Amino acid sequence: MNPLELAGARPGPAFTVMFDGRPVRALPGQTVAAVLWAAGVTSWRTTRDEGRPRGVFCGIGVCFDCLVTVNDRPNQRACLVPVRPGDVIGTQQGTGHAGAGDGRDSHAG
Protein backbone atom coordinates (compact mmCIF):
# COMPACT_ATOMS: atom_id res chain seq x y z
CA MET A 1 0.00 0.00 0.00
CA ASN A 2 1.09 3.56 -0.65
CA PRO A 3 2.53 5.20 2.52
CA LEU A 4 0.59 8.41 1.78
CA GLU A 5 -2.65 6.41 1.93
CA LEU A 6 -1.61 4.67 5.15
CA ALA A 7 -0.93 7.99 6.86
CA GLY A 8 -3.94 9.72 5.36
CA ALA A 9 -1.54 12.37 4.04
CA ARG A 10 -2.75 14.98 1.61
CA PRO A 11 0.38 16.77 0.37
CA GLY A 12 0.15 19.76 -1.92
CA PRO A 13 0.61 19.37 -5.66
CA ALA A 14 3.75 17.71 -7.00
CA PHE A 15 6.49 19.80 -8.56
CA THR A 16 9.73 19.14 -10.40
CA VAL A 17 13.32 19.45 -9.28
CA MET A 18 16.39 18.62 -11.34
CA PHE A 19 18.86 15.92 -10.37
CA ASP A 20 22.03 15.61 -12.43
CA GLY A 21 20.26 17.24 -15.36
CA ARG A 22 17.07 15.19 -15.31
CA PRO A 23 13.65 16.14 -13.96
CA VAL A 24 12.49 14.38 -10.80
CA ARG A 25 9.02 14.55 -9.23
CA ALA A 26 8.80 15.88 -5.68
CA LEU A 27 6.08 16.52 -3.13
CA PRO A 28 5.93 19.40 -0.63
CA GLY A 29 7.61 18.47 2.63
CA GLN A 30 9.89 15.80 1.20
CA THR A 31 13.61 15.91 1.84
CA VAL A 32 16.12 15.67 -0.97
CA ALA A 33 16.85 12.09 0.14
CA ALA A 34 13.17 11.10 0.04
CA VAL A 35 12.76 12.56 -3.45
CA LEU A 36 15.85 10.77 -4.76
CA TRP A 37 14.87 7.46 -3.16
CA ALA A 38 11.38 7.72 -4.66
CA ALA A 39 13.03 8.27 -8.06
CA GLY A 40 15.11 5.10 -7.61
CA VAL A 41 18.36 6.94 -6.89
CA THR A 42 20.31 5.43 -3.99
CA SER A 43 23.72 7.08 -4.40
CA TRP A 44 24.45 10.78 -4.88
CA ARG A 45 27.92 11.33 -3.45
CA THR A 46 31.35 9.86 -4.01
CA THR A 47 34.01 9.62 -1.34
CA ARG A 48 36.94 11.99 -1.37
CA ASP A 49 39.82 9.57 -1.93
CA GLU A 50 38.48 6.51 -3.70
CA GLY A 51 35.30 7.77 -5.37
CA ARG A 52 33.07 5.18 -3.71
CA PRO A 53 29.32 5.78 -3.97
CA ARG A 54 27.34 6.96 -0.95
CA GLY A 55 23.71 7.81 -0.17
CA VAL A 56 21.63 7.74 3.00
CA PHE A 57 23.15 5.89 5.94
CA CYS A 58 21.56 7.15 9.16
CA GLY A 59 18.71 9.19 7.66
CA ILE A 60 18.56 11.57 10.64
CA GLY A 61 21.39 14.04 10.04
CA VAL A 62 23.99 12.48 12.32
CA CYS A 63 26.38 11.11 9.69
CA PHE A 64 27.59 12.80 6.52
CA ASP A 65 27.14 10.01 3.97
CA CYS A 66 24.24 11.71 2.18
CA LEU A 67 26.03 14.93 1.23
CA VAL A 68 24.74 16.44 -1.98
CA THR A 69 25.00 19.71 -3.87
CA VAL A 70 21.79 21.78 -3.86
CA ASN A 71 21.60 24.97 -5.93
CA ASP A 72 25.41 25.07 -6.21
CA ARG A 73 25.85 24.70 -2.43
CA PRO A 74 27.95 21.61 -1.65
CA ASN A 75 27.86 19.53 1.52
CA GLN A 76 24.10 19.66 2.10
CA ARG A 77 22.74 16.68 4.05
CA ALA A 78 20.07 15.23 1.77
CA CYS A 79 18.19 13.68 4.69
CA LEU A 80 17.62 17.12 6.26
CA VAL A 81 17.18 19.54 3.35
CA PRO A 82 13.57 19.99 2.18
CA VAL A 83 13.14 20.30 -1.57
CA ARG A 84 11.66 23.40 -3.10
CA PRO A 85 10.27 23.93 -6.59
CA GLY A 86 13.08 24.65 -9.03
CA ASP A 87 15.87 23.15 -6.92
CA VAL A 88 18.87 21.91 -8.85
CA ILE A 89 20.44 18.92 -7.11
CA GLY A 90 23.70 17.30 -8.15
CA THR A 91 25.81 14.33 -7.23
CA GLN A 92 28.64 15.56 -5.04
CA GLN A 93 32.14 14.48 -6.02
CA GLY A 94 34.52 14.29 -3.06
CA THR A 95 34.56 17.52 -1.07
CA GLY A 96 32.13 19.23 -3.42
CA HIS A 97 34.68 21.93 -4.11
CA ALA A 98 36.05 21.39 -7.61
CA GLY A 99 39.78 20.81 -7.50
CA ALA A 100 39.94 21.20 -3.75
CA GLY A 101 41.65 18.45 -1.84
CA ASP A 102 41.43 20.59 1.25
CA GLY A 103 39.52 18.16 3.47
CA ARG A 104 36.62 20.57 4.05
CA ASP A 105 34.30 17.58 4.39
CA SER A 106 36.50 15.88 6.94
CA HIS A 107 33.46 14.10 8.41
CA ALA A 108 32.71 12.39 5.08
CA GLY A 109 34.40 9.35 4.17
Long-range contacts (C-beta under 8 A, 24 or more apart in sequence): 15-85, 15-86, 16-85, 17-83, 17-84, 17-85, 17-86, 17-87, 17-88, 17-89, 18-87, 18-88, 18-89, 19-44, 19-89, 19-90, 20-89, 20-90, 20-91, 24-89, 26-83, 26-85, 26-87, 29-82, 30-82, 30-83, 31-78, 31-79, 31-80, 31-81, 31-82, 31-83, 32-68, 32-70, 32-76, 32-78, 32-79, 32-81, 32-82, 32-83, 32-87, 32-89, 33-59, 33-66, 33-78, 33-79, 35-83, 35-89, 36-78, 36-89, 43-91, 44-68, 44-78, 44-89, 44-91, 44-92, 45-91, 45-92, 45-93, 45-108, 46-91, 46-92, 46-93, 46-94, 47-94, 47-108, 47-109, 48-94, 48-95, 48-101, 48-103, 48-105, 48-108, 48-109, 49-94, 51-93, 51-94, 54-108, 54-109, 63-107, 64-105, 64-107, 64-108, 64-109, 65-108, 65-109, 67-92, 67-96, 67-105, 67-108, 68-92, 69-96, 74-105, 75-104, 75-105, 75-108
